[in-house]
Amino acid sequence: MKLVNLRKENWKEDPELLRIKTRGQGLESKYAQSVLEIIENVRKFGDSAVFSYAKKFDRVDLNSENVKVSEEEIEEAFEKVPKNVVDAIEFAVERVKKFHEHQKENSYFVTEPGILLGQKVTPLESAGIYVPGGKASYPSSVIMNAVPAKVAGVEKVVMITPAIGSLDVNPYSLVAAKLSGVDEIYRVGGAHGVAAIAFGTKSIPKVDKIVGPGNIYVALAKKFLFGTVDIDMVAGPSEILVIADETANPDWVATDLLSQAEHDELAGSFLVTHSEEVAEEVIRAVSEKLKKLKRREIAEKSIENFGTVFLTRDIYHSCDVANEVAPEHLEVATKEPFSLLDRIKHAGAIFLGHYTCESLGDYVLGPNHVLPTGGSARFFSPLGVYDFVKRSSVLYVSPEGFKRVNKAARNLAECEGLEAHRLAVEVREALKLVITESEKERV
């Protein structure tokens, strides 16, 4: 891991810190044209384009008969998955569901004489969740995307996940989908899969919103299709930042850093500490633990690319550095983590204390693990129930209420030069306003 000293006046201008902050930039231009071409072909040719790309990228022969995962396949998945894993998935589903129940929003109305105003909260009719199917199995991703949609009241949740090299879909993902309430599953992924559920094809339904992580092709497809459908966010490579003081266990911190590095070669693992001893011990521990990882090749490239230890002046400076990075996952491995909570402004999820490792949050604690990356925690939030509802304003004005607001509305319309807007108010002013008993009861 690189050791970067930020104990200087202009630490925000440090080249390595700036490289970390901007590491996601530049990828779009490299892949954009290919993704746009895929999207356009799926829009024009539907199923034939989707099946052609599945053959090209995933080496699988799909057609209208086999693209949808059958109920029999889902039942068979339960036979393939060990009972202890099924139990763990059920445990995670229940905890995630319980946490997200608190995020439900209610419609509301406020009144004043002659006027009723409010907001109506309505679940989306359909949502699509993307589940990666490449380098590892991700039942936890299924849970985190599907459960809040179902808690929100989404009627139809569609899951897409690529079958690579054969028609088989990861059985762990199928079990998680069934237990999380997914309604339909299609064995297709990549930018072509995202485009398929954005536009709808003869064999694959259109959805209102697409959520879930994927590779750069998936991320760009979601970005380019925003407007045709809604999306959660444009997610980049996973990342973790650990703030540590002298009480942190270097072995624990090193393992937590590697838990992100093993995701993929572009994942980021950052330690921020004012303790030189902790910095040195963590660097040593990471090097030793790398040798024993099954996904060593991936983790080594990740650490080589983005593994960084930032040395700070004190614990408060460490918080400032963390805010500058605005990480997806932020662990606070310090003696008094709660005392620092108010200083943390930008992070997707904040893990307080030595025992609150990021892995627990990934799987079973309850809060969502679909989080903003690449510094977007400055303005994005974790995926939640609020992502699967829409809000409609509700307005009602009685004749009495009209009298209270009409003049101001007419004057504003006139100052903006919108004649029909002004006339829409004036034609009502010309009528004799009669307030009926029913109107009085309504407002």
C-alpha positions in Angstrom: 0.0 0.0 0.0 1.1 3.6 -0.7 1.9 5.8 2.3 0.9 9.4 1.7 1.8 12.1 4.2 -1.0 14.7 4.5 0.6 16.6 7.4 1.0 19.8 5.3 -0.7 23.1 4.7 -2.1 22.3 1.2 -3.0 18.7 1.9 -6.2 18.9 -0.2 -4.0 19.4 -3.3 -1.9 16.3 -2.7 -1.6 14.5 -6.1 -2.5 11.0 -4.7 -5.6 12.3 -2.8 -6.7 14.1 -6.0 -6.1 10.8 -8.0 -8.3 8.9 -5.5 -11.1 11.5 -5.7 -11.2 11.5 -9.5 -10.5 7.8 -10.1 -13.8 7.1 -11.7 -13.5 9.9 -14.3 -12.3 9.1 -17.8 -13.9 5.6 -17.9 -17.1 6.9 -19.6 -15.3 8.1 -22.8 -13.7 4.7 -23.3 -16.9 2.7 -23.3 -19.7 5.2 -24.1 -19.9 4.6 -27.8 -20.1 0.8 -27.4 -22.9 1.1 -24.8 -24.9 3.6 -26.9 -24.7 1.3 -29.9 -26.0 -1.6 -27.8 -28.9 0.5 -26.4 -29.9 1.6 -29.9 -29.8 -1.9 -31.3 -32.0 -3.2 -28.5 -34.4 -0.3 -29.0 -34.7 -1.1 -32.7 -34.5 -4.9 -32.8 -35.7 -6.0 -29.3 -35.3 -9.7 -28.6 -33.1 -10.5 -31.6 -30.5 -7.9 -30.5 -30.7 -9.0 -26.8 -30.1 -12.7 -27.8 -27.3 -11.8 -30.2 -25.4 -9.9 -27.5 -26.0 -12.7 -25.0 -24.3 -15.1 -27.5 -21.5 -12.6 -28.1 -20.7 -11.5 -24.5 -22.0 -14.3 -22.3 -21.5 -17.3 -24.7 -25.1 -18.5 -24.1 -27.9 -19.3 -26.6 -31.0 -17.5 -25.5 -34.4 -17.4 -27.1 -38.0 -16.4 -26.2 -38.6 -19.9 -24.7 -35.6 -20.0 -22.3 -34.8 -16.4 -21.4 -37.2 -16.5 -18.4 -36.2 -18.6 -15.4 -38.9 -21.1 -14.6 -40.5 -21.9 -11.3 -39.0 -25.4 -11.6 -35.5 -24.0 -11.8 -36.1 -21.9 -8.7 -37.4 -24.9 -6.8 -34.3 -26.9 -7.9 -32.1 -24.1 -6.6 -33.3 -24.7 -3.1 -32.1 -28.3 -3.4 -28.7 -27.2 -4.5 -28.1 -24.6 -1.8 -27.0 -25.9 1.6 -29.6 -25.4 4.3 -27.4 -23.2 6.5 -27.1 -20.8 3.6 -30.8 -20.8 3.0 -31.3 -20.1 6.7 -28.7 -17.2 6.5 -30.6 -15.7 3.5 -33.9 -15.9 5.4 -32.2 -14.3 8.4 -30.8 -11.5 6.2 -34.1 -10.9 4.4 -36.0 -10.5 7.7 -33.5 -8.0 9.1 -33.3 -6.0 6.0 -37.1 -5.9 5.8 -37.5 -4.9 9.4 -35.0 -2.0 9.0 -36.6 -0.7 5.8 -40.1 -0.8 7.2 -39.1 2.4 9.1 -38.5 4.2 5.8 -42.1 4.0 4.6 -43.6 7.4 3.8 -47.2 8.5 4.3 -49.4 10.8 2.2 -50.3 14.0 4.0 -52.7 16.9 3.7 -52.7 20.4 5.1 -55.7 22.8 5.1 -56.4 26.5 5.3 -59.8 28.2 4.7 -61.0 27.1 1.3 -57.8 25.3 0.3 -56.5 21.8 0.7 -53.0 20.9 -0.2 -51.0 17.7 0.1 -48.8 15.0 -1.2 -49.9 11.5 -2.3 -47.3 8.8 -2.0 -47.7 5.9 -4.5 -45.5 2.9 -5.1 -44.0 2.4 -8.5 -45.8 -0.3 -10.5 -42.7 -2.1 -11.5 -39.0 -2.2 -10.8 -36.0 -4.0 -12.3 -33.1 -5.2 -10.2 -29.7 -6.0 -11.8 -27.7 -8.7 -10.1 -24.1 -9.4 -11.4 -23.3 -12.9 -12.5 -19.7 -12.8 -13.3 -16.8 -13.1 -10.8 -18.8 -14.1 -7.8 -22.3 -14.9 -6.6 -24.3 -12.1 -5.0 -27.4 -13.2 -3.1 -26.9 -10.3 -0.8 -27.3 -7.9 -3.8 -30.6 -9.5 -4.6 -31.8 -9.0 -1.0 -30.7 -5.4 -0.8 -32.4 -4.4 -4.1 -35.6 -6.4 -3.9 -36.6 -6.1 -0.3 -37.0 -2.3 -0.1 -39.0 -2.5 -3.4 -41.4 -4.9 -1.9 -41.6 -3.0 1.4 -42.5 0.1 -0.7 -45.4 -1.9 -2.3 -44.0 -2.3 -5.8 -46.3 -4.7 -7.5 -43.9 -6.3 -10.0 -40.2 -6.8 -9.3 -38.2 -8.1 -12.2 -34.7 -9.5 -11.8 -32.1 -9.8 -14.5 -28.8 -11.6 -14.1 -26.5 -13.0 -16.7 -26.1 -16.7 -17.4 -22.5 -17.1 -18.5 -21.4 -20.1 -20.6 -24.5 -22.1 -20.0 -28.2 -21.5 -19.2 -27.6 -22.1 -15.5 -28.3 -19.1 -13.2 -26.5 -18.9 -9.8 -28.7 -21.0 -7.4 -27.8 -18.7 -4.4 -29.2 -15.7 -6.3 -32.4 -17.7 -7.2 -33.0 -18.6 -3.6 -32.5 -15.0 -2.5 -34.8 -13.8 -5.2 -37.6 -16.2 -4.1 -37.2 -15.3 -0.4 -37.0 -11.6 -1.2 -40.3 -11.5 -3.2 -38.9 -11.2 -6.8 -41.8 -11.9 -9.2 -39.9 -12.7 -12.5 -36.3 -13.6 -13.3 -34.6 -13.3 -16.7 -31.1 -14.8 -17.5 -29.8 -11.8 -19.3 -27.3 -9.1 -18.2 -24.9 -6.5 -19.4 -25.9 -3.2 -21.2 -28.2 -5.3 -23.4 -30.1 -6.6 -20.4 -30.5 -3.1 -18.9 -31.8 -1.8 -22.3 -34.2 -4.7 -22.5 -36.0 -3.9 -19.3 -35.8 -0.2 -20.0 -37.6 -0.4 -23.4 -39.3 -3.8 -23.0 -39.1 -6.5 -25.7 -41.5 -9.3 -26.8 -40.0 -11.6 -24.2 -38.8 -9.2 -21.5 -41.1 -6.7 -19.7 -40.5 -3.0 -19.4 -40.0 -1.6 -15.9 -40.3 1.9 -14.4 -37.0 1.9 -12.5 -33.7 0.0 -12.7 -31.5 -0.5 -9.6 -28.5 -2.5 -8.7 -24.7 -2.6 -9.3 -22.9 -3.9 -12.3 -19.7 -3.4 -14.4 -18.9 -0.2 -16.4 -21.2 -1.3 -19.3 -24.1 -1.7 -16.9 -23.4 1.6 -15.1 -23.2 3.5 -18.4 -26.4 1.8 -19.8 -28.3 2.9 -16.7 -26.9 6.5 -17.0 -27.8 6.8 -20.7 -31.3 5.3 -20.2 -32.2 7.6 -17.3 -35.3 9.4 -18.5 -36.6 6.4 -20.4 -36.6 4.8 -16.9 -35.6 6.0 -13.5 -32.4 4.6 -11.9 -31.0 4.5 -8.4 -27.5 5.9 -9.1 -24.5 5.4 -11.4 -22.4 3.2 -9.2 -18.7 2.8 -9.6 -16.1 0.4 -8.1 -16.6 -0.5 -4.4 -14.5 1.4 -1.8 -13.8 1.5 1.9 -12.1 4.1 4.0 -11.1 3.3 7.6 -10.4 6.1 10.1 -8.1 4.5 12.8 -6.5 5.7 16.0 -3.9 3.9 18.2 -6.6 1.6 19.6 -7.3 0.0 16.2 -6.3 -3.6 15.7 -4.0 -3.6 12.6 -5.0 -7.1 11.6 -8.7 -6.3 11.7 -8.2 -3.1 9.7 -6.1 -4.9 7.1 -8.7 -7.6 6.7 -11.5 -5.0 6.3 -9.5 -3.2 3.6 -9.0 -6.4 1.7 -12.7 -7.2 2.0 -13.2 -4.4 -0.6 -10.0 -5.1 -2.6 -11.2 -8.6 -3.4 -14.3 -7.3 -5.2 -12.5 -6.2 -8.3 -9.3 -4.7 -9.6 -10.7 -1.1 -9.5 -11.9 -1.3 -5.9 -10.5 1.3 -3.5 -9.1 0.5 0.0 -8.0 3.6 2.1 -6.7 4.0 5.6 -6.6 7.4 7.3 -4.7 7.6 10.6 -2.6 9.9 12.7 -0.7 7.0 14.2 2.5 6.1 12.3 2.7 2.8 14.2 -0.8 1.8 13.0 -0.1 2.8 9.5 3.1 0.7 9.4 1.4 -2.3 11.0 -1.6 -2.2 8.6 0.7 -2.0 5.6 2.6 -5.1 6.9 -0.6 -7.0 7.6 -2.2 -6.3 4.2 0.9 -7.6 2.5 0.9 -10.8 4.6 -2.8 -11.5 4.3 -2.8 -10.9 0.5 -0.7 -14.1 0.1 -3.5 -16.2 1.6 -6.5 -14.9 -0.2 -8.3 -17.1 -2.7 -9.0 -14.0 -4.8 -5.4 -12.9 -4.4 -4.8 -11.8 -8.0 -7.8 -9.5 -8.0 -7.0 -8.1 -4.5 -3.4 -7.5 -5.4 -4.2 -5.5 -8.4 -6.7 -3.5 -6.4 -4.2 -2.7 -3.7 -1.6 -1.9 -6.3 -3.9 0.5 -8.1 -5.7 2.2 -5.2 -4.5 0.8 -1.8 -3.5 4.0 0.1 -2.6 4.9 3.7 -3.0 8.7 4.5 -1.1 10.0 7.5 -2.8 12.9 9.2 -2.1 15.4 12.0 -4.8 14.2 14.4 -8.1 12.4 14.6 -10.0 15.5 13.5 -7.8 15.9 10.5 -8.6 12.3 9.6 -12.3 13.1 9.6 -11.6 16.0 7.2 -9.7 13.7 4.9 -12.6 11.2 5.0 -15.1 14.0 4.1 -12.9 15.0 1.2 -13.0 11.4 -0.2 -16.7 10.9 0.6 -16.4 7.1 0.6 -19.0 4.5 0.0 -18.1 2.6 3.3 -16.6 4.5 6.2 -15.3 2.6 9.2 -14.5 4.5 12.4 -12.1 2.2 14.3 -11.4 4.5 17.2 -11.7 4.5 21.0 -14.7 6.9 21.0 -16.3 6.6 17.5 -19.6 8.2 18.5 -17.8 11.4 19.4 -16.8 11.7 15.8 -20.2 11.1 14.2 -21.1 14.8 13.9 -17.8 15.5 12.1 -18.6 12.9 9.4 -20.4 14.8 6.6 -20.0 12.6 3.5 -20.2 8.8 3.6 -22.6 6.2 2.1 -22.6 4.2 5.3 -20.8 4.8 8.6 -19.6 1.8 10.7 -18.9 2.8 14.3 -16.5 0.9 16.5 -14.0 -1.9 16.2 -16.5 -4.7 15.9 -18.7 -3.1 13.3 -17.0 -4.5 10.3 -18.3 -3.5 6.8 -19.0 -7.2 6.0 -21.8 -7.3 8.7 -23.4 -4.4 6.9 -23.0 -6.1 3.5 -25.1 -9.0 4.7 -27.2 -9.0 7.8 -27.4 -5.8 9.9 -30.3 -4.4 7.9 -29.3 -1.0 6.3 -28.9 -1.2 2.6 -25.5 -2.0 1.1 -26.3 -0.4 -2.3 -24.4 2.8 -1.6 -23.0 5.9 -3.5 -19.5 5.5 -4.7 -16.7 7.7 -6.3 -17.4 10.7 -4.0 -21.1 10.8 -4.9 -21.9 10.3 -1.1 -21.7 14.1 -1.1 -25.2 14.2 -2.7 -26.5 10.6 -3.0 -28.1 8.3 -0.3 -28.2 4.6 0.2 -30.9 2.7 -1.7 -34.1 2.6 0.3 -37.9 2.3 0.3 -38.0 6.0 -0.8 -36.4 5.0 -4.1 -39.5 2.9 -5.0 -42.2 5.4 -4.5 -43.3 8.6 -6.3 -44.9 11.6 -4.9 -47.8 13.5 -6.4 -48.9 16.9 -5.3 -52.6 17.2 -4.4 -54.3 20.6 -4.7 -57.9 21.7 -4.1 -59.4 25.2 -4.1 -63.0 26.0 -3.2 -64.7 29.3 -4.3 -63.7 30.7 -0.9 -60.1 29.7 -1.3 -60.0 31.1 -4.8 -60.8 34.6 -3.4 -57.8 34.3 -1.1 -55.2 33.7 -3.8 -56.5 34.8 -7.2 -55.2 38.3 -7.3 -51.6 37.3 -6.5 -51.7 34.6 -9.2 -53.1 37.0 -11.8 -50.4 39.6 -11.0 -47.6 37.0 -11.3 -49.0 35.7 -14.6 -49.2 39.3 -15.9 -45.6 40.1 -14.9 -44.4 36.9 -16.7 -46.3 37.9 -19.9 -48.3 34.6 -19.9 -51.7 35.8 -21.1 -53.6 32.5 -21.0 -52.3 32.0 -17.4 -53.8 35.3 -16.5 -57.0 34.7 -18.3 -57.5 31.3 -16.6 -57.7 33.2 -13.3 -59.8 36.1 -14.7 -62.5 33.9 -16.3 -63.2 32.5 -12.8 -63.2 36.0 -11.3 -66.0 36.9 -13.6 -68.4 34.4 -12.2 -70.4 34.9 -9.1 -68.7 32.7 -6.5 -71.2 30.7 -4.5 -69.9 28.5 -1.6 -72.2 25.5 -1.2 -72.6 23.5 2.0 -70.7 20.6 0.4 -67.8 22.9 -0.4 -67.7 24.0 3.3 -67.7 20.4 4.5 -64.9 19.4 2.0 -62.5 22.1 3.2 
